[in-house]
Amino acid sequence: MSTTGSTGAGAQRLPQVLRPVRAGNGFEEALEQILQVVRLGLVPAGERLPAERELAEQLGISRVTLREVLKVLQDQGLVESRRGRYGGTFVLPREGGAGEDELRRRLKDVDLEDVLRFREVLETGAAELCAAQGLPREQEDRLLDALAATQDAPLTDYRRLDTLFHLTLAELSGSPTLAGQYAAVRATVNDLLDCIPLLVRNLEHSQQQHAALVAAVLDREPGVARQVMREHCCGTAALLRGFLA
């Protein structure tokens, strides 16, 4: 394992891979890109990632956000942080096991990109419909209750209540076909989400997007509702691509 101060040949190729992230999902998209760098072997095991300042500049994010991304990678056993003259963030060897076998089984018959695109179409359509047609008071209360449940949810119950929030929105769109199709695709999405970690930073961001989405629906702003939902779906898609693609 290398202990020198060199970033290695892999790290020298990173400027061709990393690109500035969009403002809406900076943490999620930065995590996706660095995960791809590590999982593709662009920085070999034992080699060091570029310095934090360089990575932050390439991705267009703050060093605080970058450190949160690197902490996730460290928690997942993909990198380790070393101090001292030759310190930095180093890529660790990947260890296969039952977890990867289960992941391969779940992905075997799933077209990840197709699932993510179809989910986005259904979710943005439902959000736009709800905002365009407006909701009666009883339905507004249902949506607000579903939102409140996600905000108060413990980590162990978050994905279930998050699913109920999105299913509620799909049902309130007024299209039973849309709601049925969304339930089916969400089951596949949840199967994939179970293969990746729950990240507190991402959950906090999702909660902000949920609140903005509900506000847009209640204010009858279909364009805003559609855009907020699109950004929300893109954030989840970035994490799934990063961990699973």
C-alpha positions in Angstrom: 0.0 0.0 0.0 1.4 3.4 -1.0 2.3 5.8 1.8 4.0 8.4 -0.3 2.7 11.9 -0.9 2.0 11.2 -4.6 -1.7 11.3 -5.7 -0.9 8.5 -8.1 -1.7 8.0 -11.8 -5.4 7.5 -11.1 -5.8 10.8 -9.3 -4.3 12.6 -12.3 -7.2 11.6 -14.4 -9.8 13.0 -12.1 -10.2 16.4 -13.8 -11.6 14.6 -16.8 -14.2 12.9 -14.6 -15.3 15.3 -12.0 -17.5 18.3 -12.9 -19.2 21.1 -11.0 -22.5 19.9 -9.4 -25.8 21.6 -9.7 -26.9 23.8 -6.8 -30.1 21.8 -6.0 -28.4 18.6 -4.9 -24.7 19.5 -4.2 -24.1 16.8 -1.5 -25.8 14.0 -3.4 -24.2 14.7 -6.8 -20.8 15.2 -5.3 -21.1 11.9 -3.5 -22.2 10.2 -6.7 -19.2 11.5 -8.6 -16.6 10.5 -6.0 -18.2 7.1 -5.5 -17.9 6.6 -9.2 -14.2 7.5 -9.1 -13.6 5.0 -6.3 -15.7 2.2 -7.7 -14.3 2.5 -11.2 -10.8 2.3 -9.8 -9.7 5.6 -11.2 -7.7 6.0 -8.0 -6.3 2.5 -7.2 -6.5 1.0 -3.7 -3.8 2.4 -1.6 -3.5 5.7 -3.5 -4.6 9.1 -2.3 -7.5 11.2 -3.5 -6.6 14.8 -4.6 -6.4 17.3 -1.8 -9.7 18.6 -0.3 -9.2 22.1 -1.8 -8.7 20.6 -5.3 -11.7 18.3 -5.0 -13.9 21.1 -3.7 -12.9 23.4 -6.6 -13.5 20.7 -9.2 -16.9 19.9 -7.8 -17.9 23.5 -7.1 -18.8 22.7 -3.4 -17.6 24.0 -0.1 -15.0 22.1 1.8 -17.6 21.5 4.6 -19.8 19.7 2.1 -16.9 17.8 0.7 -15.9 16.6 4.2 -19.4 15.3 4.8 -19.1 13.4 1.5 -15.7 11.9 2.5 -17.2 11.0 5.9 -19.8 8.9 4.2 -17.1 7.1 2.1 -15.1 6.5 5.3 -18.2 5.1 7.1 -18.8 2.7 4.2 -15.2 1.4 4.4 -14.2 2.8 1.0 -11.6 5.3 2.1 -9.6 6.2 5.2 -8.2 9.5 6.5 -4.6 9.7 7.5 -2.8 12.5 9.3 0.8 13.7 9.1 3.2 14.8 6.4 2.0 12.1 4.0 -1.6 12.2 5.1 -4.8 12.6 3.1 -7.8 10.5 2.1 -6.7 7.1 0.8 -8.8 4.5 -1.1 -9.1 1.2 0.6 -9.2 -2.2 -1.1 -12.8 -3.4 -1.8 -13.9 -6.5 0.1 -16.5 -8.7 -1.6 -19.1 -10.6 0.6 -22.7 -11.4 1.2 -23.7 -7.8 0.8 -22.4 -7.5 -2.7 -23.9 -10.9 -3.6 -27.3 -9.6 -2.5 -26.8 -6.4 -4.4 -26.0 -8.2 -7.6 -29.1 -10.4 -7.1 -31.4 -7.3 -6.8 -29.9 -5.6 -9.8 -29.8 -8.6 -12.0 -33.2 -8.0 -13.6 -33.5 -4.2 -13.0 -32.7 -1.5 -15.6 -31.7 1.2 -13.1 -31.9 4.1 -15.5 -35.3 3.0 -16.8 -36.7 2.8 -13.2 -35.3 6.2 -12.3 -36.7 7.9 -15.4 -40.1 6.3 -15.0 -40.2 7.3 -11.3 -39.3 10.9 -12.2 -42.0 11.1 -14.9 -44.7 9.8 -12.5 -43.6 11.9 -9.5 -43.3 15.2 -11.4 -46.6 14.6 -13.1 -48.4 13.9 -9.8 -46.9 17.0 -8.2 -47.9 19.1 -11.1 -51.5 17.7 -11.3 -52.0 18.2 -7.5 -50.9 21.9 -7.7 -52.7 22.6 -11.0 -56.1 21.3 -9.9 -55.8 22.3 -6.2 -56.8 20.1 -3.3 -59.9 20.3 -1.2 -59.3 21.0 2.5 -59.5 17.3 3.5 -56.9 16.3 1.0 -54.6 19.2 2.0 -54.8 17.9 5.6 -53.9 14.4 4.4 -50.8 15.8 2.6 -49.8 17.9 5.6 -50.2 14.9 7.9 -48.0 12.7 5.6 -45.4 15.5 5.6 -45.4 15.8 9.3 -45.0 12.1 9.8 -41.8 12.1 7.8 -40.4 15.1 9.7 -40.9 13.3 13.0 -39.8 9.9 11.8 -37.0 8.0 13.5 -34.3 6.7 11.1 -35.6 3.2 11.4 -39.0 4.2 10.1 -38.1 6.9 7.7 -38.3 5.1 4.4 -41.7 3.6 5.2 -43.1 7.1 6.0 -41.3 8.7 3.1 -43.0 6.1 0.9 -46.4 6.9 2.3 -45.8 10.6 1.7 -45.1 10.0 -2.0 -47.9 7.5 -2.4 -50.3 10.0 -0.8 -49.2 12.7 -3.4 -49.7 10.2 -6.2 -53.1 9.2 -5.0 -54.2 12.9 -4.6 -53.3 13.5 -8.3 -56.7 12.1 -9.1 -55.4 9.4 -11.5 -55.8 5.9 -10.1 -53.7 4.6 -13.0 -50.8 7.0 -12.1 -51.1 6.0 -8.4 -51.0 2.3 -9.3 -48.0 2.6 -11.6 -46.2 4.7 -9.0 -46.8 2.1 -6.3 -45.2 -0.5 -8.5 -42.1 1.5 -9.4 -41.7 2.7 -5.8 -41.5 -0.9 -4.7 -38.6 -1.4 -7.0 -37.0 1.8 -5.9 -37.3 0.8 -2.2 -35.7 -2.5 -3.0 -32.7 -0.6 -4.3 -32.7 2.0 -1.5 -32.4 -0.9 1.0 -29.0 -1.6 -0.6 -27.6 1.9 0.3 -27.1 3.6 3.6 -29.4 6.2 5.2 -27.5 9.5 5.1 -28.6 12.1 7.6 -27.5 15.0 5.3 -29.5 13.6 2.5 -32.6 13.1 4.7 -32.4 16.7 6.0 -32.2 17.9 2.4 -35.1 15.7 1.4 -37.2 17.1 4.2 -36.6 20.6 2.9 -37.6 19.6 -0.5 -40.8 17.8 0.8 -41.8 21.0 2.6 -41.1 23.2 -0.5 -43.1 20.7 -2.6 -46.1 20.8 -0.2 -46.0 24.6 -0.1 -46.1 24.7 -3.9 -49.0 22.3 -4.1 -51.0 24.3 -1.5 -50.2 27.6 -3.2 -51.3 26.1 -6.6 -48.0 26.6 -8.3 -47.7 23.6 -10.7 -44.4 24.8 -12.3 -42.7 25.1 -9.0 -44.1 21.8 -7.7 -42.8 20.0 -10.8 -39.4 21.6 -10.5 -39.0 20.8 -6.8 -40.1 17.2 -7.3 -37.7 16.9 -10.2 -34.8 18.1 -8.1 -35.9 15.7 -5.3 -36.0 12.7 -7.7 -32.6 13.7 -9.1 -31.1 13.7 -5.6 -32.2 10.2 -4.9 -31.1 9.1 -8.4 -27.6 10.5 -7.8 -27.2 8.4 -4.7 -28.5 5.2 -6.3 -26.3 5.7 -9.3 -23.3 6.4 -7.1 -23.7 3.3 -4.9 -25.2 0.9 -7.4 -24.5 1.8 -11.0 
